[in-house]
Amino acid sequence: MPADRFVEQLNAQIANEFAAHQQYVACAVYYDALTMPQMAGFFYAQALEERDHAMMMVQYLVDQDSAVKIPGVAAPQTDFADIVEPVALALEQEKRVTEQINQLTRIAREEYDFASDQFMQWFIKEQVEEVATMSDLLTVVKRANDVEAIEDYVQRETAGEGADPTAPAVAGGA
């Protein structure tokens, strides 16, 4: 059974992941309205990833016979000054999530909760990838001279990404 401190913090992280989901939907809608289908699709996919992260955490708590608290979340930012701002926001969000994931891992280790520590290892790997992806995208969006260059980059760089077979189970997943 996971340590109480870990369960409490993982439930808080479920809220953070659902909030990230909502924020990415808002970013996707912004790009959709600008007729930037590649950027919109990228952020819609990111939103689903964040939702799945929350549901992986839910499944872990269910599997561990621990209490799950499904939270409400604050409304996301929906107005942006330009096409750079949503990506900059996303990068800051991913950096913040990385800190939260590291804190969860620290708690598991302090509590000698080895199963929870092991569970968090996939999320650590995932956050390295997420920060790198958003950092690269921010560089491209800032540097690009036109929308088409941004759209081409996103299409080229996100083609062929598949599911990670090492990912934890998603609650309600097949």
C-alpha positions in Angstrom: 0.0 0.0 0.0 1.4 3.4 -0.9 2.4 5.8 1.8 -0.4 8.2 2.8 1.8 11.2 2.0 2.4 9.9 -1.5 -1.3 9.1 -2.1 -2.3 12.7 -1.0 0.3 14.2 -3.4 -0.6 11.9 -6.2 -4.2 12.9 -5.9 -3.0 16.6 -6.2 -1.0 15.6 -9.2 -4.1 14.1 -10.8 -5.6 17.6 -10.6 -2.5 19.1 -12.1 -2.6 16.7 -15.0 -6.3 17.4 -15.7 -5.6 21.2 -15.5 -2.8 20.6 -18.1 -5.2 18.8 -20.3 -7.6 21.7 -20.2 -4.8 24.2 -20.9 -3.7 22.2 -23.9 -7.2 22.0 -25.3 -7.4 25.8 -25.0 -4.1 26.1 -26.9 -5.4 23.8 -29.6 -8.6 25.8 -30.0 -6.5 29.0 -30.3 -4.5 27.5 -33.2 -7.6 25.9 -34.7 -9.2 29.3 -34.9 -6.0 30.6 -36.7 -6.3 27.8 -39.2 -3.1 26.2 -38.1 -4.2 22.6 -38.2 -0.8 21.1 -37.4 -0.3 23.2 -34.3 -4.0 22.5 -33.3 -3.5 18.8 -33.8 -0.3 18.8 -31.8 -2.0 20.5 -28.9 -5.1 18.3 -29.1 -2.8 15.3 -28.9 -0.9 16.8 -26.0 -4.2 17.3 -24.2 -5.0 13.6 -24.6 -1.6 12.7 -23.2 -2.1 14.8 -20.1 -5.6 13.2 -19.6 -4.0 9.8 -20.0 -1.3 10.7 -17.4 -4.1 11.6 -14.9 -5.8 8.3 -15.7 -2.6 6.3 -15.2 -2.3 7.8 -11.8 -6.0 7.0 -11.1 -5.3 3.4 -12.2 -2.3 3.1 -9.9 -4.3 4.3 -6.9 -7.1 1.9 -7.8 -4.7 -1.0 -8.2 -3.1 -0.1 -4.8 -6.5 0.0 -3.1 -6.0 3.7 -2.3 -8.5 6.6 -2.3 -8.8 8.5 -5.6 -10.1 12.0 -5.6 -11.2 13.4 -9.0 -10.8 17.1 -8.8 -12.3 20.1 -10.4 -9.9 22.4 -12.1 -9.6 26.1 -12.7 -10.4 27.5 -16.1 -7.4 27.6 -18.5 -6.0 30.7 -20.2 -7.8 31.1 -23.5 -6.6 34.4 -24.8 -3.1 34.7 -26.2 -1.2 37.8 -27.5 0.4 35.9 -30.5 1.3 32.4 -31.8 4.3 32.2 -29.5 2.5 32.7 -26.2 0.7 29.3 -26.0 4.0 27.4 -26.7 5.9 29.5 -24.0 3.0 28.7 -21.6 3.2 25.0 -22.5 7.0 25.0 -21.8 6.6 26.6 -18.4 3.8 24.1 -17.6 6.0 21.2 -18.5 8.8 22.5 -16.4 6.4 22.9 -13.5 5.1 19.4 -14.0 8.7 18.1 -14.0 9.2 19.6 -10.5 5.9 18.1 -9.3 6.9 14.6 -10.6 10.3 14.9 -9.0 8.6 15.9 -5.7 6.4 12.8 -5.9 9.4 10.6 -6.4 11.2 12.3 -3.5 8.2 11.6 -1.3 8.0 7.9 -2.3 11.7 7.5 -1.5 11.5 9.3 1.8 8.6 7.0 2.8 10.4 3.9 1.6 7.5 3.4 -0.8 9.4 1.4 -3.5 6.4 0.5 -5.7 5.4 4.2 -5.9 9.0 5.1 -6.6 9.1 2.6 -9.5 5.7 3.9 -10.8 7.1 7.4 -11.0 10.1 6.4 -13.1 8.1 6.4 -16.4 6.8 9.9 -15.6 10.4 11.2 -15.1 11.4 9.8 -18.5 8.2 11.3 -20.0 8.9 14.8 -18.6 12.4 14.9 -20.1 10.8 14.3 -23.5 8.0 16.8 -22.9 10.3 19.6 -21.9 12.6 18.9 -24.8 9.7 18.9 -27.3 8.2 22.1 -26.0 11.6 23.8 -25.8 12.3 22.9 -29.4 8.9 24.0 -30.6 9.3 27.3 -28.8 12.6 27.9 -30.6 11.0 27.1 -33.9 7.9 29.3 -33.3 10.1 32.2 -32.2 12.5 31.8 -35.2 10.1 31.0 -38.0 9.3 33.7 -40.5 5.9 32.3 -41.4 3.1 30.1 -40.3 3.8 27.5 -43.0 7.3 26.9 -41.7 5.9 26.2 -38.2 3.2 23.9 -39.6 5.8 22.1 -41.7 8.0 21.6 -38.6 5.2 20.2 -36.5 4.0 17.9 -39.2 7.5 16.6 -39.9 8.6 16.2 -36.2 5.4 14.6 -34.9 4.8 12.1 -37.7 5.0 8.5 -36.7 4.9 8.9 -32.9 3.3 5.8 -31.5 2.2 4.6 -28.1 4.9 3.8 -25.5 4.6 0.1 -24.6 6.4 0.8 -21.3 3.7 3.3 -20.2 1.6 2.5 -17.1 -2.0 1.3 -17.6 -4.6 4.0 -18.2 -7.8 3.7 -16.1 -10.7 2.7 -18.4 -8.2 1.8 -21.2 -8.5 -1.2 -23.4 
